[in-house]
Amino acid sequence: MRQQSPSSWAAICILITAVVHLALGFSIEFSVDEAHYALYAQHLAWSYFDHPPLVGWIQWPLVTLTSSEGIIRLIPELLWILSCYLVYEVTVEVHHFIRGRNAGYLTSALPSANLCGLMAVLTVIAAPMLHILAIGLLPDTLLAPLSLGLMWMALRWLSKEQFSIGDWIITGLLLGLAGLSKYTAAFTALALLLVFLSTPRKPWITKVGFWIATLSALLLITPVLYWNWANDWISFKYQLAHGGGGEWLWRRLGAYIGIQILVFGPLFILGSVVFLKDCMHATKQSLLALFGFFLIPFAIFVSLSGGGGLPHWTSPAWFCLAPFAGIGLAKAWATQHRYWIRILFFIQIALCCIGFGYVLSGGISSTSIKSNPIADLYGWKVAGQKAADLAKATQANGIAVQNWTLGSRAAWYASPMPVYVLDQRQDQFDLWFGDLPKGANVLLMNWSGMSYPLPIGNKSAFQACEPLDSLEIVRFGRVLSKFDFSLCSHWQGPAQAE
């Protein structure tokens, strides 16, 4: 029987993992972010309050045809597969680059390029956080393959120290699309610039192709610039404040680093340490510059994490680290560390499987989102439809919630009913649905996972709120959460802040 090649094993592992993703994707409802970005596709615009527009644009064809979560999730799955393919190819190119620069060095010590590519792909598959990007479409899901594409172009530059016009155009398009995906694409652009600056000669700045690439990238992000100019730069202001977070605390930084290791896995760390120890000194300056595709965004996010940050923000950077980790793991595998690599791999895969099972089971039985975050993934579809029916029956002006994170699922599953967020924080819902008119009546949704008192009383937002109905969300015989529906009448305006 013919033995499978490493490239074949990589393809098989990617395919099996994709099937698992799709099975889970067809089984659960949208998360808050997924619903929010699907609403982008329902309300097409040049850009949006929270992020650039590509995360909405790319979903528009499917969202116009279906509301099926599983079908819409084909998009992040295809992007994840593309990212895995690019991880494999970039790993092979890094391998060839090391060999090419060191013809008499590491020729026998460095494992085959295909084995390195397989190890890089397995490192990605074993990372729990990266499965989230495969199942749910986030801006980071888009930025990951684009960052890897730019990393591949940087490798081409290091190999030749010159680009054809076609290379420059591709680079410009990738930069522009990255800018349409997420504002943090600027960190990836900085990493690419570092690679250009790392070469002894700097002929690129005088090349026509360089300026064509720059112009192409700027033209692609023009919609974002125009929309922000027309809307008082609200998106840029929001993201600068959001990225800065709150009070800076050392314990937050320590927790963030610990969470990063947990959710992306020690295989990344082990492989990278072996790579830096055994391979980096061979072509130190060039490879160190290429390492910037991980190091620059990761260092920036970690430095900001003392003020707060989300663990998935670094995901594109970890994808760019995978080629180096794959080469390091392949080298360790070829020597004496197979036992530890197997142990770490199976531990990480077991954690992923436990996570998948935890999500499907509905988590632990609780009405508190803090103790059972999985409850957030169930019940919104039936609750949204019930809210829409009650709003129509009571002739309400729309549906209301008291926190923007509750608004996304309500707006998606109760579409096209307008949804109003009853707070003083400016957000995307203000742009989509406007302000709730004075004197309006609304159907108020209250969810037990993030419960609020009725907006009446001394600092009254409504004159009165009358309870209408409730809905318990049950999975496998256990109550996960509860929705309460009230008719709130005669809107007075936002309640005064405490």
C-alpha positions in Angstrom: 0.0 0.0 0.0 1.4 3.4 -1.1 2.2 5.6 1.9 0.6 9.0 1.9 2.8 12.1 1.4 2.9 14.9 4.0 1.0 17.1 1.6 -1.7 14.5 1.2 -2.0 14.2 5.0 -2.2 17.9 5.3 -5.1 18.0 2.8 -6.9 15.1 4.6 -6.5 16.8 8.0 -7.9 20.1 6.6 -10.8 18.3 5.0 -11.7 16.3 8.2 -11.5 19.5 10.3 -13.7 21.4 7.8 -16.4 18.7 8.0 -16.4 19.1 11.8 -16.6 22.9 11.5 -19.6 22.7 9.1 -21.4 20.2 11.3 -21.1 22.6 14.2 -21.9 25.6 12.0 -25.2 24.0 11.0 -26.1 23.2 14.6 -25.9 26.5 16.4 -27.3 30.0 16.0 -25.3 33.1 15.3 -23.1 34.6 17.9 -23.4 38.3 18.6 -20.6 39.2 16.2 -21.8 36.9 13.5 -25.2 38.4 13.6 -23.8 41.9 13.6 -21.7 41.4 10.5 -24.6 39.6 8.7 -26.6 42.7 9.3 -23.8 44.6 7.5 -24.8 42.5 4.5 -28.5 43.4 5.0 -27.6 47.1 5.2 -24.9 47.6 2.6 -22.8 50.7 3.0 -19.4 52.1 2.1 -18.3 51.4 5.6 -19.6 50.9 9.2 -19.3 52.3 12.7 -17.3 49.3 14.0 -15.2 48.1 11.1 -14.4 48.5 7.4 -17.0 47.0 5.1 -15.5 43.8 3.6 -16.9 41.5 6.3 -20.4 42.6 5.2 -19.7 42.9 1.5 -18.4 39.3 1.2 -21.6 37.9 2.8 -24.0 39.9 0.7 -24.6 37.3 -2.1 -25.5 34.6 0.4 -27.5 36.8 2.8 -29.7 38.0 -0.1 -30.5 34.3 -0.8 -30.8 32.7 2.6 -30.9 33.2 6.3 -29.5 29.8 7.1 -26.6 30.1 9.5 -24.9 27.0 8.2 -24.9 28.1 4.5 -23.7 31.6 5.4 -20.9 30.0 7.5 -19.5 28.4 4.3 -17.7 31.8 3.8 -15.5 31.6 7.0 -14.9 27.9 6.3 -13.6 28.6 2.8 -11.4 31.4 4.2 -10.1 29.1 6.9 -9.2 26.4 4.3 -7.5 29.1 2.2 -5.5 30.2 5.2 -4.4 26.6 5.9 -3.4 26.3 2.3 -1.4 29.5 2.5 0.2 28.4 5.7 1.5 25.2 4.0 2.7 27.1 0.9 4.4 29.9 2.9 6.1 27.2 5.1 7.5 25.5 2.0 8.7 28.9 0.6 10.4 29.8 3.9 12.1 26.3 3.8 13.3 27.0 0.3 14.5 30.4 1.3 16.6 29.0 4.1 18.1 26.3 1.9 18.7 28.8 -0.9 20.6 31.2 1.3 22.6 28.4 3.0 23.4 25.9 0.3 26.1 24.2 2.5 24.2 24.7 5.8 21.3 22.7 7.2 21.1 20.6 4.0 20.8 17.4 6.0 19.7 18.9 9.3 16.5 20.6 8.0 13.6 18.2 7.4 11.8 18.1 4.0 9.7 21.1 3.0 6.5 19.0 2.9 7.0 17.7 6.4 7.5 21.3 7.6 4.3 22.3 5.8 2.3 19.4 7.4 3.5 20.4 10.9 2.5 24.0 10.3 -1.0 22.9 9.2 -1.3 20.6 12.2 -0.3 23.5 14.5 -3.1 25.6 13.1 -5.6 22.7 13.4 -4.6 22.1 17.0 -5.2 25.8 18.0 -8.6 26.1 19.7 -9.1 29.8 19.0 -8.5 29.4 15.2 -11.6 27.1 15.0 -13.7 30.0 16.0 -12.6 32.0 13.0 -13.4 29.0 10.8 -17.0 28.7 12.1 -17.9 32.4 12.5 -17.0 35.1 10.1 -15.0 37.9 11.9 -12.9 40.6 10.3 -9.9 38.5 11.6 -11.1 35.6 9.4 -10.6 37.8 6.4 -7.3 39.4 7.6 -5.7 36.0 8.2 -5.4 34.8 4.5 -4.6 38.4 3.3 -1.8 38.6 5.9 -0.4 35.3 4.7 -0.7 36.4 1.1 1.4 39.5 1.9 3.8 37.4 3.8 4.2 35.2 0.7 4.8 38.3 -1.4 7.4 39.4 1.1 9.2 36.1 0.7 9.2 36.6 -3.1 10.8 40.0 -2.5 13.5 38.5 -0.2 14.2 35.8 -2.7 14.6 38.2 -5.7 14.9 41.7 -4.2 12.8 42.9 -7.1 9.2 42.7 -8.3 7.6 42.5 -11.6 4.7 44.9 -12.3 2.3 41.9 -11.7 3.9 41.3 -8.2 3.5 44.9 -7.3 -0.2 45.0 -8.4 -0.9 41.8 -6.4 0.8 43.3 -3.3 -1.3 46.5 -3.7 -4.5 44.6 -4.0 -3.8 42.5 -1.0 -2.9 45.6 1.0 -6.1 47.3 0.0 -8.3 44.2 0.7 -6.6 43.9 4.1 -7.5 47.6 4.8 -11.1 46.8 3.9 -11.1 43.9 6.4 -9.8 45.5 9.6 -8.0 48.6 10.7 -5.3 46.6 12.3 -4.2 45.6 8.8 -1.9 48.6 9.3 0.3 46.4 11.5 0.6 43.9 8.6 1.5 46.7 6.3 4.2 47.8 8.7 5.6 44.3 8.8 5.8 44.3 4.9 7.6 47.7 5.0 10.1 46.2 7.5 10.9 43.5 5.0 11.5 46.0 2.3 13.7 48.0 4.6 15.7 45.0 5.6 17.3 44.5 2.2 20.7 46.3 1.8 19.6 48.2 -1.3 16.4 50.1 -1.4 15.5 50.2 -5.2 11.8 49.7 -4.5 10.9 53.2 -3.6 12.0 54.5 -7.0 10.1 51.8 -8.9 6.9 52.6 -10.8 5.5 49.3 -9.5 5.8 50.4 -5.9 3.7 53.5 -6.6 1.2 51.5 -8.6 0.8 49.2 -5.6 0.5 52.2 -3.2 -2.1 53.8 -5.4 -4.0 50.5 -5.8 -4.2 50.0 -2.0 -5.3 53.6 -1.5 -8.0 53.3 -4.1 -9.4 50.2 -2.5 -9.7 51.8 0.9 -11.3 54.9 -0.5 -14.8 53.8 0.5 -13.7 53.6 4.1 -12.1 57.1 4.0 -15.1 58.6 2.2 -17.6 57.1 4.7 -15.7 58.3 7.7 -15.3 61.7 6.2 -19.0 61.9 5.7 -19.7 60.7 9.2 -17.3 62.8 11.2 -14.7 60.1 11.4 -16.8 58.2 13.9 -15.3 54.8 13.1 -11.7 55.9 13.5 -12.6 57.7 16.8 -14.4 54.6 18.1 -11.6 52.2 17.3 -8.9 54.5 18.8 -10.9 54.6 22.0 -11.8 50.9 21.9 -8.1 49.9 21.3 -6.9 52.0 24.2 -9.3 50.3 26.6 -9.7 51.4 30.2 -7.3 51.7 33.1 -4.0 50.0 32.3 -3.3 47.1 34.8 -0.4 44.7 34.9 -2.6 41.8 35.9 -4.6 42.2 32.6 -1.4 42.0 30.6 -0.3 38.8 32.5 -3.8 37.3 32.0 -3.8 38.2 28.3 -0.5 36.5 27.7 -1.6 33.4 29.6 -4.9 33.3 27.6 -2.9 33.6 24.4 -0.8 30.5 25.2 -3.9 28.6 26.2 -6.2 29.4 23.3 -3.5 29.1 20.6 -1.5 26.3 22.1 2.0 25.5 23.3 2.8 23.8 20.0 3.2 27.3 18.5 5.6 28.2 21.3 7.6 25.0 21.1 8.0 25.1 17.3 8.9 28.8 17.3 11.6 28.3 20.1 13.2 25.5 18.1 13.1 27.5 14.9 14.7 30.6 16.6 17.3 28.4 18.3 18.4 26.3 15.3 17.4 28.1 12.1 17.2 31.8 12.6 20.9 32.5 12.8 21.3 31.1 9.3 19.7 34.2 7.6 19.2 36.4 10.6 18.3 39.8 9.2 15.9 38.7 6.4 14.1 36.1 8.5 13.9 38.4 11.5 12.1 41.0 9.3 9.7 38.2 8.0 9.1 37.3 11.7 7.6 40.8 12.0 4.3 39.5 10.5 3.8 37.9 13.8 5.8 40.0 16.2 4.6 43.5 15.3 0.8 42.9 15.7 1.3 40.6 18.6 3.6 43.0 20.5 1.2 45.9 19.9 -1.9 43.9 21.1 -0.1 42.6 24.1 1.2 46.1 25.0 -2.4 47.4 24.8 -3.9 44.5 26.7 -3.3 46.1 30.1 -6.2 48.4 29.2 -8.3 45.5 27.9 -8.3 43.3 24.8 -9.9 40.3 23.1 -7.9 37.1 22.6 -8.9 36.6 18.9 -7.4 40.0 17.8 -4.0 38.3 17.5 -5.3 35.4 15.3 -3.9 36.7 12.0 -0.5 37.1 13.6 -0.6 33.5 14.9 -1.4 32.3 11.4 1.7 34.1 10.2 3.7 32.4 13.0 2.6 28.9 11.9 5.2 28.5 9.1 8.1 29.1 11.5 6.5 26.9 14.2 6.0 24.2 11.6 9.7 24.2 10.5 10.7 24.1 14.2 8.4 21.2 15.0 9.5 19.3 12.0 13.1 19.7 13.1 12.2 18.6 16.6 10.2 15.7 15.2 13.2 14.6 13.1 15.4 14.5 16.2 14.3 13.3 19.6 11.1 15.2 20.6 8.4 13.2 18.9 6.9 12.0 22.2 6.4 15.6 23.5 5.0 16.8 20.2 2.5 13.9 20.2 1.5 14.6 23.7 1.0 18.4 23.1 -0.9 17.7 19.9 -3.3 15.3 21.4 -3.9 17.5 24.5 -4.7 20.4 22.2 -7.0 18.4 19.9 -8.7 16.9 23.0 -9.3 20.5 24.3 -10.8 21.4 20.9 -13.1 18.4 20.9 -14.2 19.1 24.5 -15.0 22.7 23.4 -17.0 21.4 20.4 -19.0 19.1 22.7 -19.5 21.8 25.3 -21.0 24.1 22.6 -23.3 21.4 21.3 -24.5 20.4 24.8 -25.4 24.0 25.6 -22.8 24.3 28.4 -23.7 24.2 32.0 -27.3 25.0 33.2 -27.3 28.6 34.3 -29.1 31.9 33.6 -25.9 33.9 34.0 -23.9 34.5 30.8 -20.7 34.7 33.0 -21.1 31.2 34.2 -22.5 29.7 31.0 -21.4 31.7 27.9 -22.7 28.9 25.6 -26.3 29.9 26.5 -25.7 32.9 24.3 -25.7 30.7 21.2 -29.2 29.3 21.7 -32.8 30.7 21.7 -32.3 33.9 19.8 -34.0 32.7 16.6 -37.3 31.7 18.3 -37.1 34.7 20.6 -36.6 37.1 17.7 -39.5 35.6 15.8 -41.7 35.8 18.9 -40.7 39.4 19.5 -41.5 40.3 15.9 -45.0 38.7 16.2 -45.7 40.4 19.5 -44.6 43.8 18.1 -46.9 43.4 15.1 -49.8 42.2 17.3 -49.4 45.2 19.7 -48.7 47.7 16.8 -45.4 48.7 18.5 -43.0 51.0 16.7 -40.3 48.3 16.9 -38.3 46.1 19.3 -36.0 47.5 22.0 -33.1 46.1 24.0 -31.0 47.8 26.7 -27.5 46.8 25.5 -26.1 46.9 22.0 -24.7 43.3 22.4 -28.3 42.1 22.6 -29.4 44.1 19.6 -27.6 42.1 16.9 -29.4 38.8 17.3 -32.7 40.6 17.9 -32.3 42.6 14.6 -31.2 39.6 12.6 -33.8 37.1 13.8 -36.7 39.7 13.9 -35.8 41.3 10.6 -37.0 43.6 9.1 -38.4 44.9 12.4 -36.4 47.9 13.6 -34.4 47.4 16.8 -33.6 50.2 19.1 -30.8 50.2 21.8 -31.9 52.1 24.8 -28.7 53.6 26.0 -26.7 56.8 25.3 -23.8 55.0 23.6 -23.5 55.8 19.9 -23.3 52.6 17.8 -24.2 51.1 14.5 -27.9 50.7 15.4 -28.3 54.5 15.6 -27.1 54.6 12.0 -29.4 51.8 10.8 -32.6 52.6 12.7 -32.2 56.1 13.9 -33.5 57.4 17.3 -36.6 56.0 18.8 -39.3 58.7 18.3 -40.7 60.5 21.4 -44.0 59.0 22.5 -43.3 55.6 20.7 -44.3 52.2 22.0 -41.9 49.3 21.7 -41.7 45.6 22.4 -38.9 45.3 25.0 -36.8 42.1 25.0 -35.0 41.2 28.2 -32.7 38.2 28.3 -31.8 36.5 31.6 -28.1 36.2 30.6 -27.8 40.0 30.6 -30.8 41.2 32.5 -31.8 44.8 33.1 -34.6 46.3 35.2 -37.5 47.7 33.3 -36.8 51.3 32.1 -39.4 53.0 34.3 -39.3 54.8 37.6 -37.8 58.0 38.8 -35.5 58.2 35.8 -38.2 57.0 33.5 -37.5 56.2 29.9 -41.1 55.0 29.4 -44.3 55.9 31.2 -45.1 52.3 31.7 -44.0 48.7 30.8 -46.5 45.9 30.8 -45.2 42.3 30.9 -46.7 40.3 27.9 -45.0 37.0 27.7 -41.9 34.9 28.5 -40.0 32.2 26.8 -37.7 29.6 28.3 -34.9 28.2 26.2 -34.5 24.5 26.8 -31.8 22.2 25.5 -31.5 18.5 26.4 -34.1 19.0 29.1 -32.2 21.8 30.8 -33.2 25.5 30.9 -30.4 27.6 29.5 -31.9 31.0 29.7 -35.2 33.0 29.6 -36.6 35.8 27.5 -39.1 38.2 28.9 -41.2 40.4 26.6 -42.9 43.7 27.7 -44.9 46.4 26.0 -43.3 49.7 27.0 -45.4 52.7 26.1 -44.8 56.4 25.5 -41.0 56.8 25.2 -39.7 59.9 27.0 -36.1 59.8 25.8 -32.9 58.3 27.1 -32.7 57.8 30.9 -30.2 60.1 32.6 -26.8 58.5 33.4 -26.1 57.7 37.0 
